Amino acid sequence: MRSIQFGDVRKKILGELSPGAPERRTAMKLTYEHAHILHSDHDEAVRFYREILGARVVDTRERKGAPQTKLMVGGGMLIVRGVRPGEEPTPPGRTPRMGVDHIGFYVEKGELDAARGILIECGVPIIEEDDMPHLKYLYFQGPDGVVIELMETKAPLGVSPPEQDEES
């Protein structure tokens, strides 16, 4: 496998930084569009995302022999696809893993505890949770081992938390 020269890629995609320029000029403007997740049980996965995350079905169709559903959730799109004939997907692994580790969503202030209660009531495994000075979060496991994070910020979105001392 050939080694990727990231410096060259960065220059081609983002463009060169002009001398004295305060910000990097970009060659293209990006907008997040979707995450595409392969599931062993398409219908069960769609049900999970609808019932647990409140996702809304936008489109369902067959693509190359497998069901595929587009869902809107948290302002973004999640595409759920079933297994195609002849495919033998790798079983889900444990975290941390290389590649995509988890999907994260913000919840409104004061809603994380209620979400936690609903997850527990529905039998959804909570993997990790923490309550830090600036952020409260929990990770839970979805279908086929997909890890999902719910976060509640204690500061307005877009405001960075104050730096913390290493000894705190």
C-alpha positions as CSV (number, residue, x, y, z in Angstrom):
1,M,0.0,0.0,0.0
2,R,1.4,3.4,-1.0
3,S,1.9,6.0,1.8
4,I,-0.3,9.0,1.5
5,Q,1.7,12.3,1.4
6,F,-0.7,14.4,3.6
7,G,1.2,17.7,3.0
8,D,0.7,17.4,-0.7
9,V,-3.0,16.5,-0.3
10,R,-3.5,19.4,2.1
11,K,-1.9,21.9,-0.4
12,K,-4.0,20.6,-3.3
13,I,-7.3,20.6,-1.3
14,L,-6.9,23.6,1.0
15,G,-4.6,25.7,-1.2
16,E,-1.4,27.4,-0.3
17,L,-1.3,29.9,2.6
18,S,-0.5,33.3,1.0
19,P,2.3,35.2,2.8
20,G,0.9,37.5,5.4
21,A,-2.7,36.1,5.0
22,P,-4.5,35.9,8.3
23,E,-6.5,32.8,7.4
24,R,-6.0,29.8,5.1
25,R,-7.7,30.1,1.7
26,T,-9.7,27.0,0.9
27,A,-10.2,25.5,-2.5
28,M,-13.6,24.1,-1.6
29,K,-16.3,24.8,0.8
30,L,-17.5,21.7,2.7
31,T,-20.9,21.1,4.3
32,Y,-21.5,17.9,6.2
33,E,-24.1,15.8,4.4
34,H,-24.4,12.3,5.9
35,A,-23.0,9.3,7.7
36,H,-23.7,5.9,6.0
37,I,-24.0,2.9,8.3
38,L,-24.2,-0.7,7.3
39,H,-26.4,-2.8,9.6
40,S,-27.1,-6.6,9.7
41,D,-30.8,-5.9,10.4
42,H,-31.9,-2.9,8.4
43,D,-35.5,-2.7,9.8
44,E,-34.4,-3.1,13.4
45,A,-31.7,-0.4,12.9
46,V,-34.2,2.1,11.4
47,R,-36.6,1.4,14.3
48,F,-33.8,2.0,16.8
49,Y,-32.8,5.3,15.3
50,R,-36.5,6.4,15.0
51,E,-37.5,5.4,18.5
52,I,-34.3,6.2,20.5
53,L,-33.0,9.2,18.6
54,G,-36.2,10.6,17.2
55,A,-35.0,10.3,13.6
56,R,-37.4,11.0,10.7
57,V,-37.5,8.8,7.6
58,V,-36.9,10.8,4.5
59,D,-36.6,8.0,1.9
60,T,-36.5,4.2,1.8
61,R,-35.6,2.2,-1.3
62,E,-33.7,-0.8,-2.5
63,R,-30.1,-0.2,-3.7
64,K,-28.2,-3.0,-5.3
65,G,-30.3,-5.7,-3.6
66,A,-30.4,-4.2,-0.1
67,P,-32.8,-1.9,1.7
68,Q,-31.5,1.6,2.3
69,T,-33.2,4.3,4.4
70,K,-32.3,8.0,4.7
71,L,-33.1,9.4,8.1
72,M,-32.9,13.0,9.4
73,V,-31.6,13.3,12.9
74,G,-30.1,16.2,14.8
75,G,-29.9,18.4,11.7
76,G,-28.0,15.8,9.7
77,M,-28.6,12.8,7.6
78,L,-28.0,9.2,8.6
79,I,-28.2,6.6,5.8
80,V,-28.9,3.0,7.0
81,R,-28.2,0.2,4.6
82,G,-28.8,-3.5,4.9
83,V,-26.4,-6.2,3.7
84,R,-26.3,-6.8,-0.1
85,P,-26.4,-10.2,-1.6
86,G,-22.9,-11.7,-1.6
87,E,-21.5,-9.2,1.0
88,E,-19.9,-10.6,4.1
89,P,-19.3,-7.5,6.3
90,T,-16.8,-7.6,9.1
91,P,-18.5,-8.0,12.5
92,P,-18.4,-5.0,14.7
93,G,-15.3,-4.6,16.9
94,R,-14.7,-3.1,20.3
95,T,-13.7,0.5,20.9
96,P,-11.4,2.2,20.6
97,R,-11.0,1.3,17.0
98,M,-9.4,2.8,14.0
99,G,-11.7,4.7,11.6
100,V,-15.0,6.2,12.8
101,D,-15.2,5.6,16.6
102,H,-18.7,7.1,17.3
103,I,-21.4,9.5,16.3
104,G,-22.1,12.5,18.6
105,F,-25.2,14.7,19.1
106,Y,-25.8,17.6,21.4
107,V,-29.0,17.5,23.5
108,E,-30.6,20.6,24.9
109,K,-29.5,21.8,28.3
110,G,-31.1,19.8,31.1
111,E,-32.1,16.9,28.7
112,L,-29.3,14.5,29.2
113,D,-30.5,13.0,32.4
114,A,-33.9,12.4,30.9
115,A,-32.3,10.8,27.8
116,R,-30.2,8.6,30.1
117,G,-33.4,7.4,31.9
118,I,-35.1,6.5,28.6
119,L,-32.0,4.6,27.3
120,I,-31.9,2.6,30.5
121,E,-35.6,2.0,30.4
122,C,-35.3,0.7,26.8
123,G,-32.5,-1.6,27.8
124,V,-29.9,0.3,25.7
125,P,-26.3,-0.3,27.1
126,I,-24.6,2.8,28.4
127,I,-20.9,2.4,27.8
128,E,-19.4,5.5,29.5
129,E,-20.5,8.8,31.0
130,D,-19.0,11.8,32.7
131,D,-19.9,15.1,34.2
132,M,-17.1,17.7,33.6
133,P,-17.2,21.4,34.5
134,H,-18.1,22.4,30.9
135,L,-19.7,19.3,29.4
136,K,-21.7,16.3,30.5
137,Y,-21.9,13.3,28.1
138,L,-22.7,9.6,27.8
139,Y,-21.9,7.0,25.2
140,F,-24.3,4.2,24.4
141,Q,-24.4,1.2,22.1
142,G,-26.7,1.1,19.1
143,P,-27.4,-1.7,16.6
144,D,-24.4,-3.7,15.4
145,G,-22.1,-2.0,18.0
146,V,-22.5,1.5,16.6
147,V,-21.4,3.9,19.4
148,I,-23.4,7.0,19.9
149,E,-22.6,10.0,22.1
150,L,-25.1,12.4,23.6
151,M,-23.6,15.6,25.0
152,E,-25.0,18.5,27.1
153,T,-22.8,21.6,27.1
154,K,-22.8,23.8,30.2
155,A,-21.7,26.8,28.0
156,P,-23.3,28.2,24.9
157,L,-22.4,26.3,21.8
158,G,-19.4,27.7,20.0
159,V,-17.9,29.0,23.3
160,S,-14.7,27.2,24.3
161,P,-14.5,26.1,27.9
162,P,-11.8,27.7,30.0
163,E,-8.5,25.9,30.1
164,Q,-8.0,23.7,33.1
165,D,-4.8,23.2,35.1
166,E,-3.2,19.8,34.8
167,E,-3.2,19.5,38.6
168,S,-7.0,20.2,39.0
